[in-house]
Amino acid sequence: MTEFDNNDDDKVQDNKELAVKDITTDDMPMAADTLIGWINSRRSMGNLDMPAPTHDQIKAAIECAATAPDHKKLRPWRFIVTEGESRHELGRALVKAAKAKAKKDGETLSEKDIRKTQTMPLRAPLIITVVTKMQAHKKVPPFEQMLSAGSAVQNLILALKAQGYCTVWRTGLLCNEPAVKDYFDVGPDDYVTAFVYTGTSPKNEPSRKPIDIEPLVRFES
Ligand SMILES: Cc1cc2nc3c(=O)[nH]c(=O)nc-3n(C[C@H](O)[C@H](O)[C@H](O)COP(=O)(O)O)c2cc1C
């Protein structure tokens, strides 16, 4: 009995299945070190412009997002694409949320704050909002579903990069305020996990300083 035997509907691939699908390293789009370098070259880019991905390119990226590790295949995520004029509507929802939050916190918003909030969605031609759609499941608690949503976001971002687009994953203090959740029809037990601002950057992705992983890792044998 393996640790996976109790998973009836989402068994980890076994060798037999892999053989049937005939997956080999020849299917790799590039050599492993090139692919790893490409993943490491991803940078978050603000102030994005046109061109934005086409709907077919967005759907291809969402197909990648939907392959994220997903315990019991609950598909606990949804994707909402906001582009063009609808970014102004999102801006209005953010302003409504900011006003309600300020009232709750006993603060007042300046005209400048309101303008800044209203124009936040204009920082890219297109935003893909990833929200959770939690399913009640005795073996898959909400935190696992949240992690799956995070994995979906990362797949989405990489698939957009593969098609030549830049992104930045933003949330901000307003993303789970009631007015924003209402705008995206997100239930009380669900979350807005990402605003993936998407477009084209006039600048190249800056190179990243090497990250010292030594303090982050422990090998045990
Ligand atoms: C859940 C989550 C929320 C984030 N929210 C914001 C945000 O609201 N604003 C922001 O500038 N960066 C935000 N970030 C960080 C950026 O997406 C990015 O990771 C960071 O700027 C580092 O840049 P890099 O991706 O080029 O390493 C968030 C990241 C995560 C994982």
The ligand as an SDF file (V2000), in Angstrom:
LIG
                    3D

 31 33  0  0  0  0  0  0  0  0999 V2000
   -0.3020   36.8510   -3.0380 C   0  0  0  0  0  0  0  0  0  0  0  0
    0.5950   37.9530   -3.5350 C   0  0  0  0  0  0  0  0  0  0  0  0
    0.1500   39.2520   -3.5400 C   0  0  0  0  0  0  0  0  0  0  0  0
    0.9610   40.2870   -3.9850 C   0  0  0  0  0  0  0  0  0  0  0  0
    0.4660   41.5670   -3.9910 N   0  0  0  0  0  0  0  0  0  0  0  0
    1.2340   42.5710   -4.4520 C   0  0  0  0  0  0  0  0  0  0  0  0
    0.7240   43.8950   -4.5240 C   0  0  0  0  0  0  0  0  0  0  0  0
   -0.4400   44.1460   -4.2060 O   0  0  0  0  0  0  0  0  0  0  0  0
    1.5390   44.8640   -4.9750 N   0  0  0  0  0  0  0  0  0  0  0  0
    2.8280   44.5970   -5.3520 C   0  0  0  0  0  0  0  0  0  0  0  0
    3.5440   45.5230   -5.7440 O   0  0  0  0  0  0  0  0  0  0  0  0
    3.3310   43.3560   -5.3060 N   0  0  0  0  0  0  0  0  0  0  0  0
    2.5750   42.3290   -4.8810 C   0  0  0  0  0  0  0  0  0  0  0  0
    3.0760   41.0540   -4.8330 N   0  0  0  0  0  0  0  0  0  0  0  0
    4.4930   40.8240   -5.1590 C   0  0  0  0  0  0  0  0  0  0  0  0
    4.7960   40.8160   -6.6530 C   0  0  0  0  0  0  0  0  0  0  0  0
    3.8670   39.9900   -7.3410 O   0  0  0  0  0  0  0  0  0  0  0  0
    6.2190   40.2730   -6.9280 C   0  0  0  0  0  0  0  0  0  0  0  0
    6.3230   38.9420   -6.5320 O   0  0  0  0  0  0  0  0  0  0  0  0
    7.2840   41.0590   -6.2140 C   0  0  0  0  0  0  0  0  0  0  0  0
    7.2040   42.4000   -6.5880 O   0  0  0  0  0  0  0  0  0  0  0  0
    8.6840   40.5220   -6.5370 C   0  0  0  0  0  0  0  0  0  0  0  0
    8.9700   40.6910   -7.9030 O   0  0  0  0  0  0  0  0  0  0  0  0
    9.4710   39.4830   -8.8090 P   0  0  0  0  0  0  0  0  0  0  0  0
    8.2600   38.6440   -9.0990 O   0  0  0  0  0  0  0  0  0  0  0  0
   10.0670   40.1330  -10.0290 O   0  0  0  0  0  0  0  0  0  0  0  0
   10.4990   38.7210   -8.0280 O   0  0  0  0  0  0  0  0  0  0  0  0
    2.2780   40.0000   -4.4340 C   0  0  0  0  0  0  0  0  0  0  0  0
    2.7130   38.6730   -4.4620 C   0  0  0  0  0  0  0  0  0  0  0  0
    1.8960   37.6600   -4.0210 C   0  0  0  0  0  0  0  0  0  0  0  0
    2.3990   36.2360   -4.0620 C   0  0  0  0  0  0  0  0  0  0  0  0
  1  2  1  0
  2  3  1  0
  2 30  2  0
  3  4  2  0
  4  5  1  0
  4 28  1  0
  5  6  2  0
  6  7  1  0
  6 13  1  0
  7  8  2  0
  7  9  1  0
  9 10  1  0
 10 11  2  0
 10 12  1  0
 12 13  2  0
 13 14  1  0
 14 15  1  0
 14 28  1  0
 15 16  1  0
 16 17  1  0
 16 18  1  0
 18 19  1  0
 18 20  1  0
 20 21  1  0
 20 22  1  0
 22 23  1  0
 23 24  1  0
 24 25  2  0
 24 26  1  0
 24 27  1  0
 28 29  2  0
 29 30  1  0
 30 31  1  0
M  END
$$$$
